[in-house]
Amino acid sequence: MSPDYDIASPGAAELFESLRAFGYDLPTAVADIIDNSITAKANNIWISLTWAGQNSRITIRDDGEGMPEDVLLQAMRPGSLSPLAERAENDLGRFGLGMKTASISQCRCLTVMTKTKTTPVAIRRWDLDYIASTGTGEWRLLKGAHLLDAADQSALDSQEQGTILFWDRLDRFVGNASSDDQVAQKHFRERADAVRDHLAMVFHRFLRGRNAIRLYINDRPIEPWDPFLEDCDAVAPLPGETLKMNGEAVEVKPFILPHHSKISTETHALAAGPRGWNAHQGFYIYRNCRLLVAGDWLGLGMQKEEHFKLARIRIDLPSSSDMLWQIDVKKSRARPPAALRKDLLRIARAARSQASNIYRHRGKVLQRKVGSNDVFLWNHVVRRGKTFYKINREHPIVRKVLESASDKAPLRALIALVEQTVPAPLIVINNAETPDGLGRPFEDSSSDLKEAMAEVFRAMIEDGRERSDAARALLTMEPFNQYSELVAVFLEEQSNKETT
């Protein structure tokens, strides 16, 4: 006997409004569309964000394989493929929702136009306002060339194949703003920059190498952002490991990025990433080279702290691991399986320890204990369990000034006053709020740096040091050790003066 049942089809208008609440923002929504283009073997992908107030538009065009009409119809269906279905190795999708949910999260009207080398142009549209207006609850997918004007219909004319998405009625971040609304226009441009930075990060491995794809935003190429600075000699990669689970390999490789004194100011600023140094520490999870999670300790009980910010760990997953790692529809969250947590925690602790050593200048601390007493201007002193910072009286320039002063009392009083009023609480607060906001010593005045260098060098010579010994001391002395090239030029000039 057949069971009794009712057909409980969801209302199209109501379900579409619910699907809009998946939590996409503009950058993650665009990235989800790029996944489809890469899966379609596109070599070039063009993103265009055009400001026109409430008539603003976003288009995403590629030169991939395109779709015949029946495939487009299937692709426009919500849940077009089960997440349990076996996928091709290069498929960056999983839930069969990405193109639809990502698009309608940002716009109320999605139009897709596509063609292949052997089939003509096909056009389909989801129009949420039209669906709501019918009052029928039917899933009416509009079709036909009349949906687009002549200019839009010609968007693929210069290509043999490809697909273009039109996002219209961008209610989520444009709304009813007028075209001359300067505040809304500025926000629109800022979001365009956020899209660029996000795509540079998420697809950085696709944007490099022999078969690299090319991404353009408003006709400008997007340069890759490599979180591991693999082209930088100062990076210290740790040994990689292959973790096995259910017969599948998970590749894990930690990278310890260099202290800012070892790289240029430009490289340091670039390496901070879209969200800053602190936010980008932790694990980076990739599936098929596509970045899913950018800097997260994956719920392993570790917090993001300033002294661990140089630790970044790459994890490469096979495409079949989505369910095990609880990857969400937006491809922005993942959680490791219980069987791998112990190994990941061990690797994370080792990377954090190494990063902390570099950040805390352990080499310099050791040098303070066993090296020369005149290398550092400030000494760290602990008395009765409390921390104080004292100016090092053995520093060459300090000793020279103290010895040469005719009236030492005011100078000693000034030094004591400086020591007792170091704004340590303010420094701690500012560093916590803007961890990358502290400037390098002398970074805004090379002339002052050179003058200080010359005076310290002269003080060491006058104190009876050999020039070679003074030169070695200058190379290790704060803050000159951060400007090794300038020190080398200065010492060469001194050597030339000595020989002439």
Beta strands, then each sheet from edge to edge (+ up, - down):
strand 1: 44-50
strand 2: 57-62
strand 3: 109-115
strand 4: 122-127
strand 5: 142-143
strand 6: 162-168
strand 7: 214-217
strand 8: 220-221
strand 9: 236-237
strand 10: 241-245
strand 11: 248-256
strand 12: 282-287
strand 13: 290-296
strand 14: 311-317
strand 15: 378-383
strand 16: 386-391
sheet 1: 5+ 4- 3+ 6- 2+ 1- 7- 8+
sheet 2: 9+ 11- 10+
sheet 3: 9+ 11- 14+ 12+ 13-
sheet 4: 15+ 16-
end
